[in-house]
Amino acid sequence: MRTIKSSNIKAQSSKFVSVSHSQIHSPLVFGMWIFLASLLITFCSLLMGCAINPVTGQRELMFVSERQELEMGKELYPNALWGDLGGGGEYKDEKLKAYLNDIVTKIHKISHRPNLPFQFAIQNSSVPNAWAIPGYVVITRGLLASLDNEAEFTFVMGHEIGHVSARHSARQITSGMLLQAGLAAAGIAMSGKNYSDIALNVGSAAGGLLLLKYSRDHELEADRLGIIYMSKLGYNPQHAISAHKNLEKASQEYLKSIGKESNERSFFEDLLSTHPRTSVRIEEIQHMINEIKPIAITGDGTNREKFQTAVAELKDLNKIYVEYFDKAVREFGKNNIDDADILASKAIKANASQPAFHTLKGFIRLKRKDYHEAEKYFNTALNLDKDYEPALRGIGAIRYYKGEYSDAAGYLKRGISLFPQDVIAHYFLGMSYYKMKMYKTAIPHLDLFAEVQPRHPEIHGILGICYENISDIYSAYNEYIMQLKVNPTNEMGRLAASRVGVLRLIIEGSKIRR
């Protein structure tokens, strides 16, 4: 999501609110601020208006329009596909995608918001998961491999489409903004904080809130909608229960495969934490099934044979990912390069069609500074999938290390167009521009990296040089100060120390002249 620099706006708007410490703690003034907070919320309500919930048909407070939902979904989608838990990009199997997309299209047409555009994708991740945001619905390779039939798949996709139908993301954003506005107004009353700061916080909240976990009530509502949709399409709703059991089984197997000490484990467990316990949820689902009207089940209500045939190759490949590739990635992350190399080779031997396998071999060679062999592996991956973003980043990094900065920038820009928040790609792209003395162009890429890696030993000094070369003395001074806080003793730290004194004199001189 887009990063917004707020320091300039804050500075310009500090004049809006000015109250003394004694005034803040006056009961009368405190009450006044709470009253103003309620007025603020009421004003926002009138300004934004109420909306009809497509599922319940009831009017509800909504700060997010349908157009805004779609815009946020479009911005989030590539980053979630590549960078969210499991990452991996899209699993490419056009025949399988066409078959599953046909089912998802039928669900979408009978959903409560069939007017929305949508795209379906299989995410190339072993994490058993599915997700939907306005405009997109996704299931991972790991979850798809664990399902038994079309009915289970339809329930899972109906559940995710149900989240979008009921506008759960938009409702979370609205609730979050109201909560922030209320707490912010109370914060003004207690501490005198500028309203402009609160406005900025509320404004920047939406993107993050779109990624928040759903509440228990939202999950159960999505379950109910998934059951309704699958029943309308002639599937046996009892398979909503088997879908949950298979998800639970797949989740436990995945947790076992990643080990107790994995950072990935705590993130995945956190993802599962908002879901009601399986036993409770199955009981709730059975109650929902019992309440729906009698339905006409088509065929055996599962279409299992066709589904099993369609996903057979994916299931075989998923075993290779879990047994070799995923383990290789974890060994690589622990810097056990030889073990990672052996496992990656086994993955390629088992199935050479996956760009991910060749790309990992490329990064292993890159780690060993064998640039020639690394680039061969990355090119093999790109021959299999010209839009495999990690391979583009890999070649970009090689070209950077070889001093071919213009070529590096070309590959890295292609990669970032596919995965806009690839922080490492932004780093190498920013450094390529820095080496070419294109300082202004380098700054946004290096700045993004610095926000994610603020303790990097050189990044703030490099940003200081960039800002100084475009005559932004204040920003250069601040970056040099940050460099001294992070690492004052390396070469960049010594440079920063020498420049801070010079820039301080310039800044102080400009203040005197004013």
N, C-alpha and C positions, 0 to 999 in steps of 0.2 A: 504494500500500500504506500501511497505517496507520503513522504516525510515533509512536514511543514515546519519551517523555521519560525519560531514565534517571538524571538527576543526583540525584534524591531517593533512589532505590534504592541508588545507589552510596554516598551519604553514610551511610545507615543501616547498610550492611553492611560498612563498613570495619573493624569490630572483629573480623571473622572470621579474618583472617590477619595476623600480626605477627611478622616475623623480622628479625634484624639483618643488616647488610651483610656482616659477616664470616661469619655462619652460612650465608648464601646461597651463598657461594663455597667452602664446605667440600665436598670430594668426597663425603663421607658424606651430607651434607644434599642435595646435588645428586642423588645416586643415589636418595635417599628420595623426592624430588619426582618423578623419572621413574617410580619404582615406583607412587607415588600416581596419576600420570597414567594408567598402565596400568590401575590399579584403577578409576579414574573411567570409562575407556572400557569396561571389563568390566561395571561397574555399569550404565552406560547401555545396554549390549547386553542385559543381563538384564532391565532395566526396560522397555525398548522392545520387546524380543523380536525374533525372526527372522520373516521372512515368506517365503512361497513365491512365487518370481517367476512370473508368469502365463505367460511365454513359454518359459523354460527348464525350469520345473518344479523348480528347485533352491531350497534354502533359502538366504537371504541376510540379512545384517544390514540392518535397515530401521528408521529412526527416525521415519518418517512413515506414518501410517495412511491408509487409503483415504479416510476422512472428512476428514482434514486436507488431503489432496491436492485434494479437491473444493472445500473451503472456500477454499484458496489460489487455485485456479483462478477461482472466482466473484469473489473480490476483485480479482484481477489483470485479468480479461477486459475490462471497460469501459475501463480505463486503457490497456491494450495496443491496443485497437481504435481509440481516439482519439489516444493520445499516443505510441505506439511509433514506430519509424522509418516515416515515410510517413503515419502517423495516418489521418485522413479519415473515421472512423466506418464505418458500413455502407453498401455500395453497394446501392441499393434497386431491385430488379427482381424482383417476386414470382414471375413465371412462370419466369424463369431460376433463381431460388433453389429453387423447388419441384422443377424438373428435376434440378438438381445435388444437392439434398438427398436425393432418392430414391437416387441412386448412393452417396452417403456413408453413408446408412442401411444399405444392403446390405453395404458394407465393415465398418461397425461391428458388424453382426450376426454376421459370421464372424471378427471379431477375437478376441484373447485375453481381452478384458475387455468382453464385450457387455452386462454388467450395469450399466455406468456410464451415467448420463444424458449426453446430449451435445446441443450445438447447433452448427449449421453457419452460417457467414456468409461473404459476400464483402466484404473490406475495400476501401474506396474509396481505394486508393493505387496510384500508378504504379510503386512499388517492386516488382520481381518477387520475390515471397516467399510462403511458406505457413508456418503454424505451428499448433501444437496444445498445449493445456494441459488438464489433467483437466477434462472437462465441455464442452470447446469445440474445434472444428477450423475453421480459417480459411484462405482463399486470397485473395490480393490481385487486384484488377482487372488490374494489370500482368502478373502471372504467368498468370492465366486467359486473357488476350488472346494470350499467346504459345504456348499449347498448341494442338495440331492435332486431337486426337480424344479420345473417352471413355477409351480405354485409358491415355493419358498422364495425364489428369486422375485416373483411378482409382489409378494408381501414386503420384502426388504425394500424394493424400489418404491412401492406404494407408501411405505412408512416415510421414506426420505422425501418423496414428492408431497406427502402430507405436511411435513414441516414447512415447505414453501407455500402450500395451499392455505395453511392457517396463519401465514405471515409470522412465524415464530421469531425469525431473525429481526424483522422490523419491530415486533413487540418488545423484544429484548433491548433493542436500541432505544426505543421510546422510554421504557422503564429505566434504563441506565441513565439516560439524559435527565429524566425527572429526578432520579436519585442524586445525581451529581449536582443538579441545580439547587435542590433542597439543602444538601449538605454544604454546598458552596455558600449559600446565603447565610446559613448558620455559622459557617466559618468566617464570613465577613463580620458578623456580629461579635464573634469571640476574639478575632485576631486582627481585624482591620485589613484583611487581604483585599487587593484591588479586584473589583468585579471583572475587569478586563481579563485577568488571569483565569477566572472561572469560565468566562465565555469561551476562551481558547480551549480549555479542558473539555468542555461540552462539545465544542465543534470537532475536536479531534477524536472523540470517543467512538464515533460510529463505526469506523473501520475495524477497530479492535473488538467491538461488541458483536460484530457479524461473525466473529470466530469463537465467541463464548460457547461453552457447553450448554445444551438445552436443560431445562428444569425437568424434574420428575413428571410434573403435570403435562409438559409439552411432549415428553417421550410417550406417555400413555395416550395422549390425544393423537399423536402420529400413528401409534399402534392401531387405534380404532379406525383411523382413515385407511391404513394399509389393509385392514380386514375388509372394510367396505369396498375398496377398489378391487381387490382380488376376487371378492364374491361376485361383484357386478360382471366381471370378465369370465365367470364360470369356473373358477378354481375352488377347490375344497378349502374353506377357511381354517380347518384343523391344522393345515400345514403352516399356518402362522406360528403355531406352537413348536413344530419340528424345526422351523427356521431359527427360532430363539435357542433351542437346544443345540443346534449345530453351531450357531454363533458362539455360545458359551464354550462348547468343546474346542472350537478353533482358537478362541481367546486363551484358554488354558494351555493348549499345545504351543501357541506362540510365546506365551510367557515362559514356558519351560525351555523353549529353544534359545531365548535370548539371555538366560542366566539371571541369577539373583542380583548381581552387582551392576547390571547394565543401566545406564542413564535412560535408555529407551524404555526400560521396564517401568520406571516410576512415571514417565510421561504417559505410557499406555494405560497403566493402572488408574491414573488420574482421569484419563478419557472415559474409562468405564465407570468411574465413581458416581456419576449422576444417574446412571441407568438403575432402575429398581432391581433388586435381587431377582435372579432368574425364577426362583420358586414363586415369589410374590407376583412377578410380571406374568408368568404363565397362568396363574390363578386369575389375574385381571383379564388377560386375553380370552381365557375360556368363558368368563362372564360376558365379555363383549360379543363373542361368537354366539352365545346362547340368546342374546338380545336381538340379533339381526333377523330380518324377515326370512322365511324359507327361500332358498335360492335354487336355481336350476344349474346343477353341476355339469360341465361339458366333459364328455368322455370319462376318464378315471379321475379327473379333477387335478391332475399333476403334470401330464405330458412328460413323464419322467424319461422315457426312452429317448425321445428327441433331444431333451436337455443334456442327458448324459453323453450322447454322441457328439453334440456340439461343443461341450467343454472338455472332452477327453484329452486333447492335446494340451490345453491350458493346465489341467490337473497334473499331467506328466511334467510339464515345465516347472510348475510350482514346486514340485518335489526337488528338482535340481536347484532352484533358487534357495530353498530352505536348507538343503543338505550341504551345498557348496558355496553359492554366491553370498548369501547373507552372512555365513560364518567368515568368509574371506574378507568381507567389508569390516566386520568387527575386529578381526586380527589386524587389518590394515590400520584401523583407528587406534589400536593399541601399539602400533609401530612394530608388530611382529611381521615384518615384510616377507620373510621366507615362507612362513606358514600361509600368509595371504596368497602368495604366488602359487603355491601348490594347490590350494583350494580353487583359485580362479582357473587354473589350467584344467582341473577336473571338470569344472562347470563347462568350459569350452569343449572338452572332449565329449561330454555327455550331450551337448547341443550347441552347435556353433552359430545358431541363428540369432542369438540375442546380443544386441549392441552393448548392453550393460556389462556383459562378461568381458568383451574385448576392451571396453573403456577402463574397467578396473585393472586389467593387465597393463594398459597404457599408463595409468597413474602409478602403478608399481614400478614400471620402468622409469617414469619421470622422477620418482623418489630416489632412484639409483643414479639419476642424472644421465641415463642412457637415452638421450633425446631422439636419436634416429629410430630406435626400436619402439619407443613410446609413440612417436607420431605414426608409425605403421599400424599400431593397434588402434589408435584413434581414427585413422582413415578407414580401417576395416569397419569400425562401428558406424561411421558416417555413410559408408557404402550400403550398409544394411538399413540405416535410417538417417537421411540427410538432416533431419531436425533433432538429432539426439544431442540435447544441450550440453551434458557433461563432456562429451567428446569435443565439441566446439570450444569449450572453456579450456580443455586440456591442450589443444593445438595452440590456442591463444597464449597460454602460459609458456609453452615451448618457444614460440616465436619471441616472446618477451625476453626469456632467458638468453636467447641467441642474439638479442639486440635488434631484431627485426620488428621494430615498434609499430610501424604502419600496418604490416600484415597482422600483427597481434591484435591491433584495434579492430580490424575487419572481422576476424573470427569472434572476438569477444562481443562486439556489437550485435552480431547475429545471434549469439547465445542469449544475450540480455533481452533481445526482442521476444524470445521464447519464454524466458524466466526472468522477469524484470527485477526481482529481488535476490538474484544470485550475488551475494555479498563478495565472494571470492572473485567472480568475474568482474565486478565493479572495481575491486582493488587493482587487478592486473590492467584493466582498461585505464583507470585513473593514472596508474604508474606509467603506462605506455605514453599517455598524453604528457605527463610530467617530464619524461625523458625527451620528448620531442619539443619541450618548452611551450606546450600549449596549456598554459597554467589555468586559464579561466575554464577551459573545457574539462580539465582534470578535476577541478574542485568538487563538483557534485558527486562524482564517483568515489573520490577519496573520503569525502565527508560522510557518505553513507557507511563506508567501511569503518570509519572512526567511531560512529555512533554505536556500531555493533561490537567493535573491538577497541574500546577506549584505552586499554592498557597496552596496546601494541607499542613496541619500543621506539618506533621512528615516525609513526603516522602523523602525529601532531607537528613535529618539526617540518615534515614535508609539506603539510598544509600551510604552515607559516611561510615557507618559501613561496608557495603558490600565491597566497594572498598578498605578500609583499611585492611580488612581481606584477600584480595588477593594481598596485597602489591602494589596497585596502589595509591601511596601517593598523587600525583597531583590531580587525580580525586576525591579522598576522601576529600582533602582540599577544592576543589571547591564546592562540595556538602555541606560540613559543612558551608561554607560561605553563600550558598544559604539558608540553614536552618536558619541561623541567620537573614537573610533579611526577611524571611517569618514569623518566629515565634521564637524569641530568648528567650522567657520566659517559654515555656513549658519544660517538662523533656528532650525532644529531643533537644531543643534549648540550654539548659544548658550543655548537653553532647557535643554538637557541639562547644560551646564556650571553653570548656576544651580541646578539641582535636585540635582546630585551632592553638592554641599557640604551642602545641607540634609539630604538623606537619610543622608549619612555620619554626621552628628551624631545623628540619630535611632537609627541602627543601633548606634553606639558607646554611646549612652545605654542602650539595651536590654540590651547586654552587661554594663554595669556593674550594672544592677539585678538581673541574674541572680546 
